[in-house]
């Protein structure tokens, strides 16, 4: 195919089965073989350290990303990878889609560890959708900052690599030209990309989040803010679709959800006046809106002063092939 880069993730538990401590040499050997094979073909590895596969031992021990201990343990894992692979890997993504983990895992309860407190939810048995997503997000940010600091002080001089995060980001367009909907659109973006990117560029969360979430939104100490700000070498963007957004003034949504969506005060939909924003892909949520990518890139450039950007994911789901021919990729 002529590709010169390949992105893959390392499974934390393959390297450290218990999350910390004893290293699994078989796991190191596996990834060494993959990295060496890529380089032999002139392909640069872009390596994600965390793509949602938390070692079960850490979930059992202290509830994983809900506990501050995860920051130190993730840094230990990352340093193990830098020591083993950093002589050849020059592009590191610490976390893939931290927003998705916070929302799907701790707000909506649809992915591991399946925690939430949304009223009438059929599956969640524990959690707090109004606090836990913010705690998890905070620990993701602190974990990246700790890893970045370790890399820059111990490995950067010899390895000369770079570290970023891959953010899942939709683009939002106002449902109407009304000022209240225009503001809601900005707010939706701040509660998605701004939530995670702003601390790395400005040292804190968006002011809108501070105002609407209040004391439920964790605070950075002065030392933490200094460590976080500037800790991204590049911005990774996973972008798939664009939705229309309007202000939500329906109190029942707030009462029913009492979560991050209620905090945004917005409703986002792929339809306006009965018409879809673009052609739908095979996935029910994914509508193809090419202009959204350019708008998003301009937003990142303007808001964060032209940082290096990698489009780490983009595409559409299709149902044009049966499984058998699709599996034959040679």
C-alpha positions as CSV (number, residue, x, y, z in Angstrom):
1,X,0.0,0.0,0.0
2,X,3.0,2.3,0.2
3,X,2.4,3.4,3.8
4,X,5.3,4.8,5.8
5,X,3.7,4.8,9.2
6,X,1.8,2.2,11.3
7,X,-0.1,2.9,14.5
8,X,-0.6,0.2,17.0
9,X,-1.1,-0.1,20.8
10,X,0.8,-2.0,23.4
11,X,-1.3,-4.0,25.9
12,X,-0.2,-2.8,29.4
13,X,-0.9,-6.3,30.9
14,X,1.3,-7.9,28.3
15,X,4.3,-6.0,29.6
16,X,3.4,-5.9,33.3
17,X,0.8,-8.6,34.0
18,X,0.0,-7.1,37.4
19,X,0.1,-3.5,36.2
20,X,3.4,-2.9,38.0
21,X,6.4,-4.9,39.1
22,X,7.5,-8.1,37.3
23,X,8.1,-7.6,33.5
24,X,6.8,-10.3,31.1
25,X,9.7,-10.8,28.7
26,X,7.5,-12.7,26.2
27,X,5.5,-9.4,25.8
28,X,8.7,-7.4,25.3
29,X,9.9,-9.9,22.7
30,X,6.5,-9.8,20.8
31,X,6.6,-6.0,20.4
32,X,10.3,-6.0,19.6
33,X,9.6,-8.4,16.7
34,X,6.8,-6.1,15.4
35,X,8.8,-2.9,15.7
36,X,11.8,-4.4,14.0
37,X,9.7,-5.9,11.2
38,X,8.1,-2.4,10.6
39,X,11.4,-0.6,10.5
40,X,12.9,-3.3,8.1
41,X,10.1,-2.2,5.7
42,X,10.8,1.5,6.1
43,X,7.6,1.9,8.2
44,X,7.7,4.2,11.3
45,X,5.9,2.8,14.4
46,X,3.4,5.2,16.1
47,X,2.8,3.5,19.4
48,X,-0.2,4.0,21.7
49,X,0.5,3.1,25.3
50,X,-3.1,2.9,26.5
51,X,-6.0,1.9,24.3
52,X,-8.5,1.1,27.1
53,X,-7.0,-2.2,28.2
54,X,-6.3,-1.6,31.9
55,X,-4.7,-4.5,33.8
56,X,-7.5,-6.2,35.8
57,X,-5.1,-6.3,38.8
58,X,-5.2,-2.5,39.1
59,X,-9.0,-2.3,38.7
60,X,-9.3,-4.9,41.5
61,X,-6.7,-3.2,43.7
62,X,-7.9,0.4,43.7
63,X,-10.5,1.0,40.9
64,X,-8.0,1.9,38.2
65,X,-8.4,5.4,36.8
66,X,-10.5,6.5,39.7
67,X,-7.5,6.5,42.0
68,X,-4.5,8.8,42.0
69,X,-2.2,5.9,42.3
70,X,-2.8,5.2,38.6
71,X,-0.6,8.2,37.7
72,X,2.5,6.6,39.2
73,X,1.7,3.1,38.0
74,X,1.1,4.3,34.4
75,X,4.4,6.2,34.5
76,X,6.2,3.0,35.6
77,X,4.6,1.1,32.7
78,X,5.5,3.9,30.2
79,X,9.1,4.0,31.4
80,X,9.3,0.2,30.9
81,X,8.3,0.7,27.3
82,X,10.7,3.6,26.7
83,X,13.5,1.5,28.1
84,X,12.6,-1.5,25.9
85,X,11.5,0.2,22.7
86,X,12.5,3.9,22.8
87,X,15.7,3.4,20.8
88,X,13.5,2.7,17.8
89,X,10.1,4.2,18.6
90,X,10.0,8.0,18.0
91,X,6.3,8.7,18.2
92,X,4.4,7.9,21.3
93,X,0.7,8.4,22.1
94,X,0.1,8.0,25.8
95,X,-3.7,7.6,25.8
96,X,-6.2,6.9,23.0
97,X,-9.5,8.8,23.4
98,X,-9.5,9.7,27.1
99,X,-12.8,11.4,26.6
100,X,-14.4,8.2,25.4
101,X,-13.1,6.2,28.4
102,X,-14.4,8.9,30.8
103,X,-17.9,9.0,29.2
104,X,-18.5,5.4,28.1
105,X,-16.8,3.9,31.1
106,X,-17.9,6.2,33.9
107,X,-20.8,8.3,32.7
108,X,-22.9,6.2,30.4
109,X,-21.6,2.8,31.7
110,X,-21.5,1.3,28.2
111,X,-17.8,0.2,28.3
112,X,-15.5,-1.1,30.9
113,X,-15.6,-0.8,33.8
114,X,-19.3,0.0,33.3
115,X,-19.9,2.5,36.0
116,X,-22.7,5.1,36.1
117,X,-25.6,6.5,38.1
118,X,-27.9,7.6,35.3
119,X,-31.5,7.2,36.5
120,X,-33.3,4.1,35.2
121,X,-30.1,2.7,33.6
122,X,-30.5,-1.0,33.1
123,X,-26.9,-2.2,33.6
124,X,-24.9,0.0,35.9
125,X,-24.6,-1.2,39.5
126,X,-22.3,1.4,40.9
127,X,-20.7,4.7,40.1
128,X,-21.5,8.4,40.0
129,X,-22.0,10.0,36.5
130,X,-21.7,13.5,37.9
131,X,-18.3,13.1,39.4
132,X,-16.4,10.0,38.3
133,X,-15.9,11.1,34.6
134,X,-14.2,14.2,35.8
135,X,-11.9,12.3,38.2
136,X,-10.9,9.9,35.6
137,X,-10.2,12.6,33.0
138,X,-8.1,14.5,35.6
139,X,-6.0,11.4,36.3
140,X,-5.5,10.8,32.5
141,X,-4.1,14.3,32.2
142,X,-1.9,14.0,35.2
143,X,-0.7,10.6,34.0
144,X,0.3,12.0,30.6
145,X,2.1,14.9,32.3
146,X,4.0,12.5,34.6
147,X,5.0,10.4,31.6
148,X,6.0,13.4,29.6
149,X,8.2,14.7,32.4
150,X,9.9,11.3,32.8
151,X,10.6,11.1,29.1
152,X,12.0,14.6,28.8
153,X,14.2,14.2,31.8
154,X,15.4,10.6,31.3
155,X,15.0,9.5,27.7
156,X,14.6,12.5,25.3
157,X,18.2,13.3,24.9
158,X,19.2,9.8,23.8
159,X,16.0,8.7,22.0
160,X,14.7,12.0,20.5
161,X,11.1,11.0,20.4
162,X,7.8,12.9,20.9
163,X,4.7,12.3,23.0
164,X,1.1,13.3,22.4
165,X,-2.5,12.1,23.1
166,X,-5.1,11.0,20.6
167,X,-8.4,12.9,21.3
168,X,-11.8,11.8,20.0
169,X,-13.3,15.0,18.6
170,X,-16.6,15.6,16.8
171,X,-17.2,18.9,15.1
172,X,-20.4,20.8,16.0
173,X,-22.4,23.2,14.0
174,X,-25.2,25.4,15.4
175,X,-28.7,24.0,14.9
176,X,-29.8,27.6,14.2
177,X,-28.3,31.1,14.0
178,X,-29.7,32.0,17.4
179,X,-27.0,33.2,19.8
180,X,-28.1,30.7,22.3
181,X,-27.4,27.8,19.9
182,X,-24.1,29.3,18.7
183,X,-23.0,29.5,22.3
184,X,-24.2,25.9,22.9
185,X,-22.0,24.8,20.0
186,X,-18.9,26.3,21.5
187,X,-19.8,24.8,24.8
188,X,-20.1,21.3,23.3
189,X,-16.6,21.6,21.9
190,X,-15.2,22.8,25.2
191,X,-16.7,19.8,27.0
192,X,-15.1,17.5,24.5
193,X,-11.7,18.7,23.1
194,X,-11.3,21.6,25.5
195,X,-11.8,19.4,28.5
196,X,-8.6,17.5,27.7
197,X,-6.6,19.8,25.5
198,X,-7.0,23.1,27.4
199,X,-5.0,22.0,30.5
200,X,-2.0,21.2,28.3
201,X,-2.0,24.6,26.5
202,X,-3.4,26.9,29.2
203,X,-2.9,25.1,32.5
204,X,-6.5,24.6,33.4
205,X,-9.9,23.5,32.2
206,X,-12.2,25.8,30.1
207,X,-13.8,28.5,32.2
208,X,-17.2,27.3,31.0
209,X,-16.5,24.0,32.6
210,X,-15.4,25.6,35.8
211,X,-18.6,27.6,35.9
212,X,-21.0,24.8,35.1
213,X,-19.4,21.8,36.9
214,X,-18.3,23.7,39.9
215,X,-16.6,21.9,42.7
216,X,-17.2,18.5,41.0
217,X,-14.4,19.5,38.6
218,X,-11.0,18.7,40.1
219,X,-8.4,21.4,40.5
220,X,-4.8,21.4,39.6
221,X,-2.3,22.5,42.2
222,X,0.2,25.1,41.0
223,X,2.9,22.4,40.7
224,X,0.6,20.1,38.7
225,X,-0.5,22.9,36.4
226,X,3.1,23.7,35.6
227,X,3.8,20.1,34.9
228,X,0.7,19.7,32.7
229,X,1.0,22.9,30.6
230,X,3.3,22.3,27.7
231,X,3.4,18.5,28.1
232,X,2.0,17.7,24.7
233,X,4.5,17.5,21.8
234,X,1.7,17.0,19.3
235,X,-2.1,16.8,19.2
236,X,-3.6,13.6,17.9
237,X,-7.1,13.9,16.4
238,X,-9.6,11.0,16.0
239,X,-12.4,12.6,14.0
240,X,-15.3,10.8,12.3
241,X,-18.4,13.0,12.1
242,X,-20.1,16.3,12.7
243,X,-23.4,17.0,14.4
244,X,-25.8,20.0,14.8
245,X,-26.0,21.4,18.3
246,X,-28.6,23.4,20.2
247,X,-29.0,24.7,23.7
248,X,-30.8,22.4,26.0
249,X,-33.4,24.0,28.3
250,X,-35.2,20.8,29.1
251,X,-35.0,20.3,32.8
252,X,-36.0,16.6,32.5
253,X,-32.7,15.9,30.8
254,X,-30.8,17.3,33.8
255,X,-32.9,15.4,36.3
256,X,-32.8,12.1,34.4
257,X,-29.1,12.1,33.5
258,X,-27.4,14.3,36.2
259,X,-24.1,13.7,34.3
260,X,-21.6,15.4,32.0
261,X,-24.2,15.8,29.2
262,X,-26.5,17.5,31.5
263,X,-23.6,19.7,32.6
264,X,-23.0,20.9,29.0
265,X,-26.6,22.1,28.6
266,X,-26.6,21.0,25.0
267,X,-28.2,18.5,22.7
268,X,-26.4,17.3,19.5
269,X,-28.1,15.5,16.7
270,X,-27.2,14.5,13.1
271,X,-30.5,16.0,11.8
272,X,-31.9,19.4,11.2
273,X,-35.4,20.1,9.9
274,X,-35.7,16.4,9.1
275,X,-32.6,16.2,6.9
276,X,-29.4,14.4,7.8
277,X,-26.2,16.4,8.0
278,X,-24.6,14.0,5.6
279,X,-24.8,10.5,4.2
280,X,-24.9,7.8,6.9
281,X,-22.1,5.2,7.1
282,X,-22.9,1.7,8.3
283,X,-22.6,2.8,12.0
284,X,-25.8,4.4,13.1
285,X,-23.9,7.4,14.7
286,X,-21.5,8.1,11.8
287,X,-22.5,10.7,9.2
288,X,-20.0,11.6,6.5
289,X,-19.4,15.4,6.7
290,X,-16.0,16.3,5.1
291,X,-16.2,20.0,5.9
292,X,-16.1,19.1,9.6
293,X,-12.5,17.9,9.3
294,X,-11.3,21.3,7.9
295,X,-13.4,23.2,10.4
296,X,-11.9,21.2,13.3
297,X,-8.3,21.5,12.0
298,X,-8.8,25.3,11.8
299,X,-10.3,25.3,15.4
300,X,-7.3,23.4,16.8
301,X,-4.9,25.7,14.9
302,X,-6.5,28.9,16.1
303,X,-7.3,27.9,19.7
304,X,-3.9,26.3,20.5
305,X,-1.6,28.4,18.4
306,X,-0.7,26.0,15.5
307,X,0.5,22.9,17.4
308,X,1.7,19.9,15.4
309,X,-1.3,17.8,14.6
310,X,-1.5,14.1,13.6
311,X,-4.8,12.8,12.3
312,X,-4.6,9.5,14.2
313,X,-8.0,8.2,13.2
314,X,-10.6,9.0,10.5
315,X,-12.8,6.9,8.2
316,X,-16.2,5.3,7.8
317,X,-17.7,2.0,8.4
318,X,-18.9,0.1,5.4
319,X,-20.9,-3.1,4.7
320,X,-19.9,-3.7,1.1
321,X,-18.0,-6.9,1.7
322,X,-18.8,-10.1,3.4
323,X,-16.5,-11.3,6.1
324,X,-14.5,-13.8,4.1
325,X,-13.3,-11.6,1.3
326,X,-12.7,-8.7,3.7
327,X,-10.5,-10.9,5.9
328,X,-8.2,-11.6,2.9
329,X,-6.2,-8.4,3.0
330,X,-3.2,-9.6,0.9
